[in-house]
Amino acid sequence: MNLLGAAHVIEAFEQAATRGTSPVCVSSMAGHYASLSREDEALPASAPVEDLLGLASVTAVGEEATAAYILSERGNHLRVRAAAPAWNLRGARINSISPGVISTAMSKAEAESPSGAPMLRMLQDCGAGRTGTPAEIADAVAFLGGPEAGYVTGTDLLVDGGQAAWIRCHRV
């Protein structure tokens, strides 16, 4: 759903994009954890939507939910990046945003689950010391969609208090 849904939206809205259009796809910092080969990164970016779920990197994940989530979010980053040149030709831009742990009902439930302790420890260890707020995500989306980011396209903005950087540096 995550990978396929985003690909359908990006493809469908490209046809309607006009000068000044600037969608922001909501992804996740989890996409920054993916470790894919250059070849495996090229395919999710450019494969026809109907072929996405049959890609070897997608089928190799099997039933592993966390790996599927990470791969789908990375695929969304790649899809946005690959779409940017076509959107540029229409005078439009497209970007994605990758929130970290945000203060929502979902993150509260996760904090109270068995995986909650490592998540809370990561927030302390990465230096943020807290969850992000929905308002911080809204501000970042407003920036990416607004005129201040007029020269920003095809990129993913991490809004995670440094969580992804910490994980890349401190986890094997």
ZIDA-V308779 format. One record per residue. N is the residue number from 1. RES is the residue in one small letter. SS is DSSP state (a for helix, b for strand, c for the rest). BURIAL is I if it has 9 or more other ideal C-beta (glycine too) atoms within 8 Angstrom, else O. D_CENTER is the distance of its C-alpha to the mean C-alpha in whole Angstrom. Layout:
BEGIN
n=N res=RES ss=SS burial=BURIAL d_center=D_CENTER
n=N res=RES ss=SS burial=BURIAL d_center=D_CENTER
END
This chain:
BEGIN
n=1 res=m ss=c burial=O d_center=14
n=2 res=n ss=a burial=I d_center=10
n=3 res=l ss=a burial=I d_center=10
n=4 res=l ss=a burial=I d_center=13
n=5 res=g ss=a burial=O d_center=13
n=6 res=a ss=a burial=I d_center=10
n=7 res=a ss=a burial=I d_center=12
n=8 res=h ss=a burial=I d_center=15
n=9 res=v ss=a burial=I d_center=14
n=10 res=i ss=a burial=I d_center=13
n=11 res=e ss=a burial=I d_center=17
n=12 res=a ss=a burial=O d_center=19
n=13 res=f ss=a burial=I d_center=18
n=14 res=e ss=a burial=I d_center=18
n=15 res=q ss=a burial=O d_center=22
n=16 res=a ss=a burial=O d_center=22
n=17 res=a ss=c burial=I d_center=21
n=18 res=t ss=c burial=O d_center=24
n=19 res=r ss=c burial=O d_center=24
n=20 res=g ss=c burial=O d_center=22
n=21 res=t ss=c burial=I d_center=19
n=22 res=s ss=b burial=I d_center=16
n=23 res=p ss=b burial=O d_center=13
n=24 res=v ss=b burial=I d_center=10
n=25 res=c ss=b burial=I d_center=7
n=26 res=v ss=b burial=O d_center=6
n=27 res=s ss=c burial=I d_center=3
n=28 res=s ss=c burial=I d_center=4
n=29 res=m ss=a burial=I d_center=6
n=30 res=a ss=a burial=I d_center=7
n=31 res=g ss=a burial=I d_center=6
n=32 res=h ss=a burial=I d_center=8
n=33 res=y ss=a burial=I d_center=11
n=34 res=a ss=c burial=I d_center=11
n=35 res=s ss=c burial=O d_center=14
n=36 res=l ss=c burial=I d_center=15
n=37 res=s ss=c burial=O d_center=18
n=38 res=r ss=a burial=O d_center=18
n=39 res=e ss=a burial=O d_center=19
n=40 res=d ss=a burial=I d_center=17
n=41 res=e ss=a burial=I d_center=14
n=42 res=a ss=a burial=O d_center=16
n=43 res=l ss=a burial=I d_center=17
n=44 res=p ss=a burial=I d_center=13
n=45 res=a ss=a burial=I d_center=13
n=46 res=s ss=a burial=O d_center=16
n=47 res=a ss=c burial=I d_center=18
n=48 res=p ss=c burial=O d_center=19
n=49 res=v ss=a burial=I d_center=18
n=50 res=e ss=a burial=O d_center=21
n=51 res=d ss=a burial=O d_center=20
n=52 res=l ss=a burial=I d_center=17
n=53 res=l ss=a burial=O d_center=18
n=54 res=g ss=a burial=O d_center=21
n=55 res=l ss=c burial=I d_center=19
n=56 res=a ss=a burial=O d_center=21
n=57 res=s ss=a burial=I d_center=17
n=58 res=v ss=a burial=I d_center=16
n=59 res=t ss=a burial=I d_center=20
n=60 res=a ss=c burial=O d_center=20
n=61 res=v ss=c burial=I d_center=18
n=62 res=g ss=c burial=O d_center=21
n=63 res=e ss=c burial=O d_center=21
n=64 res=e ss=c burial=O d_center=19
n=65 res=a ss=a burial=O d_center=16
n=66 res=t ss=a burial=O d_center=14
n=67 res=a ss=a burial=I d_center=14
n=68 res=a ss=a burial=I d_center=13
n=69 res=y ss=a burial=I d_center=10
n=70 res=i ss=a burial=I d_center=9
n=71 res=l ss=a burial=I d_center=10
n=72 res=s ss=a burial=I d_center=8
n=73 res=e ss=a burial=I d_center=5
n=74 res=r ss=a burial=I d_center=6
n=75 res=g ss=a burial=I d_center=8
n=76 res=n ss=a burial=I d_center=6
n=77 res=h ss=a burial=I d_center=5
n=78 res=l ss=a burial=I d_center=9
n=79 res=r ss=a burial=I d_center=10
n=80 res=v ss=a burial=I d_center=9
n=81 res=r ss=a burial=I d_center=11
n=82 res=a ss=a burial=I d_center=14
n=83 res=a ss=a burial=I d_center=14
n=84 res=a ss=a burial=I d_center=15
n=85 res=p ss=a burial=O d_center=19
n=86 res=a ss=a burial=O d_center=20
n=87 res=w ss=a burial=I d_center=18
n=88 res=n ss=a burial=I d_center=20
n=89 res=l ss=a burial=O d_center=23
n=90 res=r ss=c burial=I d_center=23
n=91 res=g ss=c burial=O d_center=23
n=92 res=a ss=c burial=I d_center=20
n=93 res=r ss=b burial=I d_center=16
n=94 res=i ss=b burial=I d_center=13
n=95 res=n ss=b burial=I d_center=9
n=96 res=s ss=b burial=I d_center=6
n=97 res=i ss=b burial=I d_center=6
n=98 res=s ss=b burial=I d_center=4
n=99 res=p ss=b burial=I d_center=8
n=100 res=g ss=c burial=I d_center=10
n=101 res=v ss=c burial=I d_center=13
n=102 res=i ss=b burial=I d_center=14
n=103 res=s ss=c burial=O d_center=18
n=104 res=t ss=c burial=O d_center=18
n=105 res=a ss=a burial=O d_center=20
n=106 res=m ss=a burial=O d_center=17
n=107 res=s ss=a burial=I d_center=17
n=108 res=k ss=a burial=I d_center=21
n=109 res=a ss=a burial=O d_center=21
n=110 res=e ss=a burial=I d_center=19
n=111 res=a ss=a burial=I d_center=21
n=112 res=e ss=c burial=O d_center=24
n=113 res=s ss=c burial=O d_center=24
n=114 res=p ss=c burial=O d_center=24
n=115 res=s ss=c burial=O d_center=21
n=116 res=g ss=a burial=I d_center=21
n=117 res=a ss=a burial=O d_center=24
n=118 res=p ss=a burial=O d_center=21
n=119 res=m ss=a burial=I d_center=18
n=120 res=l ss=a burial=I d_center=21
n=121 res=r ss=a burial=O d_center=23
n=122 res=m ss=a burial=I d_center=19
n=123 res=l ss=a burial=I d_center=19
n=124 res=q ss=a burial=O d_center=23
n=125 res=d ss=a burial=O d_center=22
n=126 res=c ss=c burial=I d_center=20
n=127 res=g ss=c burial=O d_center=22
n=128 res=a ss=c burial=I d_center=20
n=129 res=g ss=c burial=O d_center=22
n=130 res=r ss=c burial=O d_center=21
n=131 res=t ss=c burial=I d_center=18
n=132 res=g ss=b burial=I d_center=16
n=133 res=t ss=c burial=O d_center=17
n=134 res=p ss=a burial=O d_center=16
n=135 res=a ss=a burial=O d_center=18
n=136 res=e ss=a burial=I d_center=16
n=137 res=i ss=a burial=I d_center=13
n=138 res=a ss=a burial=O d_center=15
n=139 res=d ss=a burial=O d_center=17
n=140 res=a ss=a burial=I d_center=13
n=141 res=v ss=a burial=I d_center=13
n=142 res=a ss=a burial=O d_center=16
n=143 res=f ss=a burial=I d_center=16
n=144 res=l ss=a burial=I d_center=14
n=145 res=g ss=a burial=I d_center=16
n=146 res=g ss=c burial=O d_center=19
n=147 res=p ss=a burial=O d_center=22
n=148 res=e ss=a burial=O d_center=21
n=149 res=a ss=a burial=I d_center=18
n=150 res=g ss=c burial=O d_center=20
n=151 res=y ss=c burial=O d_center=20
n=152 res=v ss=c burial=O d_center=16
n=153 res=t ss=c burial=I d_center=14
n=154 res=g ss=c burial=I d_center=12
n=155 res=t ss=c burial=I d_center=10
n=156 res=d ss=b burial=I d_center=7
n=157 res=l ss=b burial=I d_center=8
n=158 res=l ss=b burial=I d_center=8
n=159 res=v ss=b burial=I d_center=10
n=160 res=d ss=c burial=I d_center=11
n=161 res=g ss=c burial=I d_center=15
n=162 res=g ss=c burial=I d_center=15
n=163 res=q ss=a burial=I d_center=14
n=164 res=a ss=a burial=I d_center=12
n=165 res=a ss=a burial=O d_center=15
n=166 res=w ss=a burial=I d_center=17
n=167 res=i ss=a burial=I d_center=16
n=168 res=r ss=a burial=I d_center=16
n=169 res=c ss=a burial=O d_center=20
n=170 res=h ss=a burial=O d_center=21
n=171 res=r ss=c burial=O d_center=20
n=172 res=v ss=c burial=O d_center=21
END
